[in-house]
């Protein structure tokens, strides 16, 4: 989200507000400037008359002594240029601008120029050029600076207030983004806390109601699966007993095989429902993780699998033993199922960052379109929809077990090249 900050709604609204404020100010000051120019028309004659009085006071051609007295009395500077003759009386402040003046009034040979309180009065004739320069009073300059600083501070204050206000108004969107991430993880009980009664607040309320309905639907599904799994156990046991009495060997083996498949599915359904619905505290105990992997791999190898292990010795963790056994069985079982006889690599090591378990096969891999759904219960790709490939519960159970222990699970796969599943458990679980 941080990378797309400049493309966010928040940033766009902020820039829209700044631009709108800028154009409103431009229009406002433009109107004021227009009417001030119209209002100044009556002052032009007085300004040019005042400029002519000053020029008349120093004479034509200008008398240097009269110019000096005038400069002392009015605190101005008078420059005269005529051929090789150049002189100045009076003094100018160091910050007097050399250029950048705007022509304000012009009447015949008199030109009055103004900029930020500084004024130049020019008169050019055959006898030379006279320039009278006036500076604003120091207290006026201080007042102007304070006014500028005040305006800048006010603008910055308004921008900061606008920033905070927009951020506050759009905070439900950020909360909703976080809520969606939680729901994607399966945390359907997550609720957005909000205040107000505007459109965004109503959207948050609707989102909370929606997640509540989803949570109810998911729990109802899990409860239904648990009930079905529990109810199927008794008739399957009866069918299994009855199958032993069938005299036809081929038919008996077929029935027993079907009952076994149903029993396996029922066991996984019950385990999945138990992980989702149980509110009890998970019982933790010491688990010899290294021995558990070696034992599970050896048992599968004795049945025709080809599992190669590279496991650090004496990895001991504090976890639920049954869940850890189910995790390893499902990961290794999936890898063996889809490796089609090729070796399955199992690696496990513990370091300061935690425990990492990696199971890799060189099977057919998972297509890109199926990757987003591999942790969904009962999801199987179209190419894997046969009874021999399982029921789509293995990775779902692994994900739930891993998250219950505070870890993460990720899958990397390439079609035709194989699949690698990596489980990480926090270092707090490792017994030292």
TORVOLUM-988583 format. One record per residue (C-alpha): x, z, y. Coordinates in nm, 4 decimals, decimal comma. Example, Ala and Ser with C-alpha at 12.3 -4.5 7.8 and 13.67 -1.06 7.14 Angstrom:
// residues 2
ROKE        u        w        v
ROKE   1,2300   0,7800  -0,4500
ROKE   1,3670   0,7140  -0,1060
***
This chain:
// residues 432
ROKE        u        w        v
ROKE   0,0000   0,0000   0,0000
ROKE   0,2865   0,0732   0,2303
ROKE   0,4152  -0,2860   0,2020
ROKE   0,0894  -0,4320   0,3324
ROKE   0,0484  -0,1806   0,6188
ROKE   0,0571  -0,4516   0,8850
ROKE  -0,2233  -0,6353   0,7018
ROKE  -0,4432  -0,3255   0,6712
ROKE  -0,7801  -0,2831   0,8412
ROKE  -0,6412   0,0210   1,0214
ROKE  -0,3586  -0,1758   1,1817
ROKE  -0,5899  -0,4638   1,2738
ROKE  -0,8385  -0,2298   1,4400
ROKE  -0,5579  -0,0590   1,6289
ROKE  -0,4186  -0,3904   1,7520
ROKE  -0,7686  -0,5069   1,8423
ROKE  -0,8189  -0,1911   2,0485
ROKE  -0,4832  -0,2317   2,2230
ROKE  -0,5471  -0,5997   2,3003
ROKE  -0,8982  -0,5253   2,4198
ROKE  -0,7701  -0,2499   2,6486
ROKE  -0,5006  -0,4849   2,7808
ROKE  -0,7441  -0,7652   2,8644
ROKE  -0,9931  -0,5236   3,0190
ROKE  -0,7147  -0,3915   3,2430
ROKE  -0,6076  -0,7440   3,3299
ROKE  -0,9630  -0,8362   3,4298
ROKE  -1,0080  -0,5075   3,6175
ROKE  -0,6868  -0,5375   3,8176
ROKE  -0,7477  -0,9083   3,8716
ROKE  -1,0855  -0,8354   4,0285
ROKE  -0,9375  -0,5558   4,2401
ROKE  -0,6537  -0,7819   4,3501
ROKE  -0,8973  -1,0597   4,4390
ROKE  -1,1157  -0,8337   4,6518
ROKE  -0,8131  -0,6652   4,8060
ROKE  -0,6859  -1,0057   4,9208
ROKE  -1,0253  -1,0809   5,0717
ROKE  -1,0270  -0,7419   5,2399
ROKE  -0,6740  -0,7992   5,3729
ROKE  -0,7720  -1,1091   5,5643
ROKE  -0,8640  -0,8921   5,8610
ROKE  -0,5242  -0,7241   5,8512
ROKE  -0,3163  -1,0405   5,8535
ROKE  -0,3466  -1,0879   6,2273
ROKE  -0,2456  -0,7279   6,2927
ROKE   0,0533  -0,7573   6,0550
ROKE   0,1810  -1,0736   6,2166
ROKE   0,1208  -0,9239   6,5622
ROKE   0,3237  -0,6177   6,4609
ROKE   0,6021  -0,8406   6,3304
ROKE   0,6073  -1,0350   6,6603
ROKE   0,6205  -0,7092   6,8590
ROKE   0,9294  -0,6076   6,6598
ROKE   1,0916  -0,9463   6,7164
ROKE   1,0110  -0,9307   7,0888
ROKE   1,1613  -0,5809   7,1110
ROKE   1,5031  -0,7035   7,0005
ROKE   1,4789  -1,0182   7,2189
ROKE   1,5497  -1,3861   7,1680
ROKE   1,8284  -1,4303   7,0805
ROKE   1,8340  -1,0759   6,9384
ROKE   2,0211  -0,8104   7,1326
ROKE   2,2351  -0,6041   6,9013
ROKE   2,1975  -0,2837   7,1021
ROKE   1,8203  -0,3154   7,1195
ROKE   1,8150  -0,3875   6,7474
ROKE   2,0239  -0,0735   6,6804
ROKE   1,7885   0,1475   6,8805
ROKE   1,4879  -0,0048   6,7047
ROKE   1,6518   0,0495   6,3642
ROKE   1,7231   0,4145   6,4458
ROKE   1,3713   0,4766   6,5729
ROKE   1,1888   0,3104   6,2794
ROKE   1,4503   0,3635   6,0048
ROKE   1,4803  -0,0076   5,9331
ROKE   1,7619  -0,2615   5,8998
ROKE   1,7982  -0,5746   6,1128
ROKE   2,0121  -0,8720   6,0067
ROKE   2,1015  -1,1671   6,2282
ROKE   2,2624  -1,4932   6,1159
ROKE   2,3540  -1,7796   6,3476
ROKE   2,6350  -2,0127   6,2554
ROKE   2,9448  -1,8004   6,1999
ROKE   2,7870  -1,4946   6,3604
ROKE   2,6521  -1,2314   6,1217
ROKE   2,5686  -0,8695   6,1924
ROKE   2,3518  -0,5887   6,0644
ROKE   2,2276  -0,2716   6,2246
ROKE   2,0643   0,0118   6,0349
ROKE   2,1150   0,0900   5,6677
ROKE   1,9407  -0,0047   5,3469
ROKE   1,8918   0,2119   5,0375
ROKE   2,0913   0,1145   4,7300
ROKE   1,7807   0,0226   4,5379
ROKE   1,6537  -0,2224   4,8010
ROKE   1,5632  -0,5406   4,6031
ROKE   1,7590  -0,8546   4,6785
ROKE   1,4936  -1,0916   4,5482
ROKE   1,1572  -1,0931   4,3772
ROKE   0,9563  -1,0704   4,6992
ROKE   0,6201  -1,2420   4,7215
ROKE   0,5084  -1,4259   5,0283
ROKE   0,2097  -1,2373   5,1624
ROKE   0,1577  -1,3478   5,5217
ROKE   0,2925  -1,6529   5,7045
ROKE   0,2151  -1,7406   6,0622
ROKE   0,4206  -2,0150   6,2230
ROKE   0,7819  -1,9084   6,2223
ROKE   0,7011  -1,5558   6,1003
ROKE   0,7154  -1,4866   5,7237
ROKE   0,6216  -1,1433   5,5878
ROKE   0,7240  -1,0657   5,2281
ROKE   0,6349  -0,7579   5,0268
ROKE   0,7217  -0,5954   4,6908
ROKE   0,6490  -0,2417   4,5721
ROKE   0,6483  -0,0964   4,9220
ROKE   0,9583  -0,2876   5,0404
ROKE   0,9016  -0,5352   5,3224
ROKE   1,0978  -0,8235   5,4687
ROKE   1,0037  -0,9921   5,7963
ROKE   1,1813  -1,3237   5,8566
ROKE   1,1900  -1,5409   6,1656
ROKE   1,3840  -1,8641   6,1666
ROKE   1,4438  -2,0713   6,4773
ROKE   1,7036  -2,2986   6,6330
ROKE   1,9022  -1,9963   6,7503
ROKE   1,9364  -1,8467   6,4031
ROKE   1,7575  -1,6298   6,1499
ROKE   1,6434  -1,2706   6,2026
ROKE   1,5509  -1,0523   5,9063
ROKE   1,3941  -0,7090   5,9451
ROKE   1,3941  -0,5023   5,6267
ROKE   1,1748  -0,1954   5,5812
ROKE   1,1882   0,0592   5,2994
ROKE   0,9107   0,2966   5,1987
ROKE   0,9570   0,6633   5,2772
ROKE   1,1369   0,8613   5,0019
ROKE   0,8308   1,0774   4,9492
ROKE   0,6250   0,7606   4,8987
ROKE   0,8734   0,6369   4,6383
ROKE   0,8614   0,9718   4,4581
ROKE   0,4843   0,9585   4,4630
ROKE   0,4933   0,6043   4,3265
ROKE   0,7306   0,7040   4,0452
ROKE   0,5152   1,0037   3,9561
ROKE   0,2112   0,7803   3,9594
ROKE   0,3891   0,5330   3,7271
ROKE   0,4967   0,8079   3,4902
ROKE   0,1459   0,9503   3,4981
ROKE  -0,0088   0,6137   3,4154
ROKE   0,2401   0,5597   3,1330
ROKE   0,1714   0,9083   2,9934
ROKE  -0,2045   0,8497   3,0178
ROKE  -0,1766   0,5148   2,8400
ROKE   0,0370   0,6660   2,5633
ROKE  -0,2062   0,9568   2,5302
ROKE  -0,4989   0,7164   2,4980
ROKE  -0,3102   0,5087   2,2401
ROKE  -0,2274   0,8170   2,0334
ROKE  -0,5866   0,9375   2,0561
ROKE  -0,7077   0,5916   1,9536
ROKE  -0,4617   0,5904   1,6636
ROKE  -0,5792   0,9310   1,5404
ROKE  -0,9456   0,8475   1,5929
ROKE  -0,9260   0,5209   1,3981
ROKE  -0,7251   0,6939   1,1277
ROKE  -0,9888   0,9670   1,1017
ROKE  -1,2762   0,7191   1,1005
ROKE  -1,1154   0,5093   0,8257
ROKE  -0,9947   0,8047   0,6152
ROKE  -1,2841   0,7565   0,3662
ROKE  -1,1366   0,4161   0,2769
ROKE  -0,8024   0,5744   0,1914
ROKE  -0,9802   0,8464  -0,0067
ROKE  -1,1805   0,5837  -0,1899
ROKE  -0,8625   0,3951  -0,2779
ROKE  -0,7180   0,7139  -0,4321
ROKE  -1,0481   0,7809  -0,6094
ROKE  -1,0517   0,4338  -0,7618
ROKE  -0,6984   0,4900  -0,8941
ROKE  -0,8158   0,8164  -1,0535
ROKE  -1,1185   0,6469  -1,2106
ROKE  -0,8928   0,3714  -1,3469
ROKE  -0,6976   0,6477  -1,5223
ROKE  -1,0204   0,7708  -1,6825
ROKE  -1,0793   1,0668  -1,4494
ROKE  -1,4489   0,9974  -1,3946
ROKE  -1,5103   1,3490  -1,2631
ROKE  -1,3029   1,2821  -0,9501
ROKE  -1,5137   1,3097  -0,6350
ROKE  -1,4462   1,2040  -0,2749
ROKE  -1,4804   1,4828  -0,0217
ROKE  -1,6168   1,3521   0,3058
ROKE  -1,8123   1,4520   0,6138
ROKE  -2,0441   1,2646   0,8437
ROKE  -2,3361   1,0356   0,7908
ROKE  -2,2013   0,6944   0,8874
ROKE  -2,1723   0,3853   0,6677
ROKE  -1,8373   0,4885   0,5178
ROKE  -1,9691   0,8356   0,4361
ROKE  -2,2723   0,6804   0,2671
ROKE  -2,0385   0,4510   0,0735
ROKE  -1,8416   0,7551  -0,0474
ROKE  -2,1650   0,9254  -0,1524
ROKE  -2,2719   0,6162  -0,3447
ROKE  -1,9278   0,5989  -0,5095
ROKE  -1,9543   0,9641  -0,6185
ROKE  -2,2999   0,9007  -0,7627
ROKE  -2,1711   0,5932  -0,9443
ROKE  -1,8763   0,7787  -1,1012
ROKE  -2,1123   1,0570  -1,2078
ROKE  -2,3298   0,8029  -1,3861
ROKE  -2,0237   0,6426  -1,5464
ROKE  -1,9009   0,9846  -1,6597
ROKE  -2,2404   1,0574  -1,8153
ROKE  -2,2424   0,7192  -1,9906
ROKE  -1,8885   0,7646  -2,1243
ROKE  -1,9588   1,1170  -2,2475
ROKE  -2,2852   1,0010  -2,4050
ROKE  -2,0944   0,7251  -2,5840
ROKE  -1,8298   0,9662  -2,7072
ROKE  -2,0947   1,2139  -2,8169
ROKE  -2,2778   0,9355  -2,9982
ROKE  -1,9569   0,8312  -3,1733
ROKE  -1,8886   1,1903  -3,2710
ROKE  -2,2409   1,2342  -3,4064
ROKE  -2,2294   0,9063  -3,5968
ROKE  -1,8887   0,9884  -3,7418
ROKE  -2,0056   1,3321  -3,8479
ROKE  -2,3283   1,2041  -4,0029
ROKE  -2,1483   0,9274  -4,1937
ROKE  -1,9169   1,1675  -4,3724
ROKE  -2,1797   1,2988  -4,6163
ROKE  -2,3233   0,9619  -4,7329
ROKE  -1,9725   0,8167  -4,7645
ROKE  -1,8738   1,1038  -4,9896
ROKE  -2,1819   1,0363  -5,2023
ROKE  -2,1023   0,6641  -5,2179
ROKE  -1,7430   0,7427  -5,3180
ROKE  -1,8621   0,9657  -5,6028
ROKE  -2,1171   0,7066  -5,7122
ROKE  -1,8515   0,4310  -5,7039
ROKE  -1,6458   0,6160  -5,9653
ROKE  -1,9370   0,5734  -6,2084
ROKE  -1,9535   0,1938  -6,1719
ROKE  -1,8337   0,0333  -6,4934
ROKE  -1,7310  -0,3018  -6,3378
ROKE  -1,3668  -0,2469  -6,2379
ROKE  -1,3618  -0,5203  -5,9737
ROKE  -1,6852  -0,4017  -5,8138
ROKE  -1,5712  -0,0389  -5,8259
ROKE  -1,2414  -0,1175  -5,6517
ROKE  -1,4246  -0,3224  -5,3883
ROKE  -1,6656  -0,0367  -5,3140
ROKE  -1,3861   0,2199  -5,3009
ROKE  -1,1887  -0,0046  -5,0636
ROKE  -1,4894  -0,0444  -4,8335
ROKE  -1,5544   0,3294  -4,8346
ROKE  -1,1873   0,3911  -4,7527
ROKE  -1,2070   0,1568  -4,4541
ROKE  -1,5224   0,3302  -4,3323
ROKE  -1,3640   0,6706  -4,3824
ROKE  -1,0584   0,5662  -4,1787
ROKE  -1,2800   0,4360  -3,8993
ROKE  -1,4879   0,7541  -3,9034
ROKE  -1,1769   0,9714  -3,8840
ROKE  -1,0480   0,7787  -3,5819
ROKE  -1,3899   0,7943  -3,4141
ROKE  -1,4045   1,1704  -3,4608
ROKE  -1,0490   1,2126  -3,3338
ROKE  -1,1216   0,9993  -3,0265
ROKE  -1,4427   1,1904  -2,9528
ROKE  -1,2673   1,5246  -3,0016
ROKE  -0,9951   1,4344  -2,7510
ROKE  -1,2526   1,3237  -2,4923
ROKE  -1,5193   1,5906  -2,5302
ROKE  -1,3331   1,9055  -2,6190
ROKE  -1,2932   2,1561  -2,3351
ROKE  -1,0847   2,3954  -2,5369
ROKE  -0,7273   2,4705  -2,4419
ROKE  -0,4854   2,2592  -2,6476
ROKE  -0,2881   2,4805  -2,8823
ROKE   0,0846   2,4248  -2,8451
ROKE   0,3540   2,5032  -3,0990
ROKE   0,7133   2,4095  -3,1721
ROKE   0,7389   2,0575  -3,3140
ROKE   1,0564   1,9174  -3,4720
ROKE   1,0124   1,5740  -3,3144
ROKE   1,3166   1,4160  -3,4829
ROKE   1,2111   1,5300  -3,8299
ROKE   0,8521   1,4194  -3,7678
ROKE   0,9637   1,0638  -3,6846
ROKE   1,2028   1,0435  -3,9805
ROKE   0,9422   1,1808  -4,2177
ROKE   0,6696   0,9415  -4,0982
ROKE   0,9048   0,6397  -4,1077
ROKE   1,0276   0,7287  -4,4596
ROKE   0,6712   0,7577  -4,5892
ROKE   0,5786   0,4159  -4,4442
ROKE   0,9002   0,2576  -4,5749
ROKE   0,8108   0,3791  -4,9233
ROKE   0,4910   0,1736  -4,8920
ROKE   0,6729  -0,1477  -4,8060
ROKE   0,7328  -0,1127  -4,4325
ROKE   1,0689  -0,1914  -4,2692
ROKE   1,1269   0,0750  -4,0034
ROKE   1,4729   0,1352  -3,8581
ROKE   1,5142   0,4623  -3,6675
ROKE   1,7678   0,5630  -3,4051
ROKE   1,6667   0,9163  -3,3149
ROKE   1,8675   1,1946  -3,1550
ROKE   1,9007   1,4812  -3,3964
ROKE   1,7271   1,8135  -3,3382
ROKE   1,4788   1,7100  -3,0701
ROKE   1,2378   2,0021  -3,0529
ROKE   0,9369   2,0091  -2,8206
ROKE   0,6448   2,2363  -2,7429
ROKE   0,3343   2,0313  -2,8236
ROKE   0,0274   2,0143  -3,0447
ROKE   0,1597   1,9315  -3,3939
ROKE  -0,1486   1,7431  -3,5107
ROKE  -0,1602   1,5296  -3,1994
ROKE   0,2104   1,4476  -3,2158
ROKE   0,1752   1,3448  -3,5802
ROKE  -0,1241   1,1258  -3,4917
ROKE   0,0707   0,9722  -3,2012
ROKE   0,3680   0,8728  -3,4171
ROKE   0,1530   0,7503  -3,7068
ROKE  -0,0522   0,5267  -3,4792
ROKE   0,2491   0,3838  -3,2944
ROKE   0,4442   0,3109  -3,6124
ROKE   0,1333   0,1916  -3,7949
ROKE   0,0473  -0,0576  -3,5201
ROKE   0,4040  -0,1887  -3,5069
ROKE   0,4228  -0,2326  -3,8864
ROKE   0,0791  -0,3976  -3,8954
ROKE   0,1731  -0,6665  -3,6445
ROKE   0,5406  -0,7162  -3,7385
ROKE   0,4480  -0,8978  -4,0626
ROKE   0,7499  -0,7678  -4,2535
ROKE   1,0070  -0,7925  -3,9737
ROKE   1,2027  -0,4766  -3,8899
ROKE   1,0414  -0,2235  -3,6557
ROKE   1,2810  -0,0396  -3,4254
ROKE   1,2134   0,3260  -3,3367
ROKE   1,4289   0,5051  -3,0792
ROKE   1,3946   0,8543  -2,9390
ROKE   1,6202   1,0518  -2,7086
ROKE   1,5959   1,3461  -2,4719
ROKE   1,7764   1,3910  -2,1416
ROKE   1,7280   1,5629  -1,8063
ROKE   1,4379   1,3320  -1,7182
ROKE   1,2388   1,4108  -2,0351
ROKE   1,1742   1,2740  -2,3829
ROKE   1,1512   0,8981  -2,4386
ROKE   1,0130   0,7373  -2,7535
ROKE   1,0322   0,3584  -2,7948
ROKE   0,8694   0,1604  -3,0764
ROKE   0,9428  -0,2148  -3,0811
ROKE   0,8412  -0,4920  -3,3161
ROKE   0,9061  -0,8657  -3,3333
ROKE   0,5514  -0,9646  -3,4124
ROKE   0,3134  -1,2072  -3,2447
ROKE   0,2942  -1,0075  -2,9207
ROKE  -0,0015  -0,9565  -2,6879
ROKE  -0,1367  -1,2247  -2,4593
ROKE  -0,1411  -1,1714  -2,0821
ROKE  -0,5216  -1,1802  -2,0708
ROKE  -0,5438  -0,8971  -2,3253
ROKE  -0,2809  -0,6682  -2,1659
ROKE  -0,5173  -0,4994  -1,9124
ROKE  -0,7508  -0,3880  -2,1936
ROKE  -0,5170  -0,2724  -2,4697
ROKE  -0,5883   0,0966  -2,4063
ROKE  -0,9649   0,0482  -2,4143
ROKE  -1,1363   0,2007  -2,7223
ROKE  -1,2427  -0,0591  -2,9831
ROKE  -1,0866  -0,3453  -2,7866
ROKE  -0,9253  -0,6165  -2,9995
ROKE  -0,8181  -0,9629  -2,9003
ROKE  -1,0099  -1,2559  -3,0434
ROKE  -0,7135  -1,3468  -3,2616
ROKE  -0,7057  -0,9968  -3,4126
ROKE  -1,0735  -0,9499  -3,4985
ROKE  -1,0375  -0,8898  -3,8687
ROKE  -1,0798  -0,5716  -4,0634
ROKE  -0,7149  -0,5723  -4,1679
ROKE  -0,5947  -0,5399  -3,8089
ROKE  -0,7709  -0,2106  -3,7409
ROKE  -1,0465  -0,0984  -3,5074
ROKE  -0,8878  -0,1001  -3,1637
ROKE  -0,8574   0,2804  -3,1437
ROKE  -0,4843   0,3304  -3,2079
ROKE  -0,3436   0,2746  -2,8598
ROKE  -0,6448   0,4438  -2,7017
ROKE  -0,5714   0,7596  -2,9023
ROKE  -0,1998   0,7379  -2,8188
ROKE  -0,2790   0,7163  -2,4475
ROKE  -0,5101   1,0194  -2,4594
ROKE  -0,2612   1,2281  -2,6577
ROKE   0,0226   1,1344  -2,4219
ROKE  -0,1795   1,2199  -2,1101
ROKE  -0,2943   1,5516  -2,2586
ROKE   0,0755   1,6437  -2,2841
ROKE   0,1448   1,5296  -1,9270
ROKE   0,3303   1,2121  -2,0257
ROKE   0,2924   0,8397  -1,9733
ROKE   0,2694   0,5396  -2,2028
ROKE   0,3516   0,1786  -2,1215
ROKE   0,3507  -0,1486  -2,3143
ROKE   0,5726  -0,4520  -2,2643
ROKE   0,4862  -0,7583  -2,4668
ROKE   0,5525  -1,1304  -2,4799
ROKE   0,3484  -1,3649  -2,6906
ROKE   0,5486  -1,4837  -2,9880
ROKE   0,8382  -1,2476  -2,9121
ROKE   0,7025  -0,9019  -2,9972
ROKE   0,5813  -0,5795  -2,8373
ROKE   0,7521  -0,2648  -2,7153
ROKE   0,5659   0,0622  -2,6555
ROKE   0,7374   0,3382  -2,4585
ROKE   0,6134   0,6969  -2,4445
ROKE   0,7680   0,9491  -2,2064
ROKE   0,7002   1,3218  -2,2198
ROKE   0,8005   1,5644  -1,9415
ROKE   1,1212   1,7619  -1,9717
ROKE   0,9201   2,0870  -1,9523
ROKE   0,8065   2,0274  -2,3123
ROKE   1,1616   2,0059  -2,4509
ROKE   1,2887   2,3229  -2,6189
ROKE   1,6467   2,3921  -2,5210
***
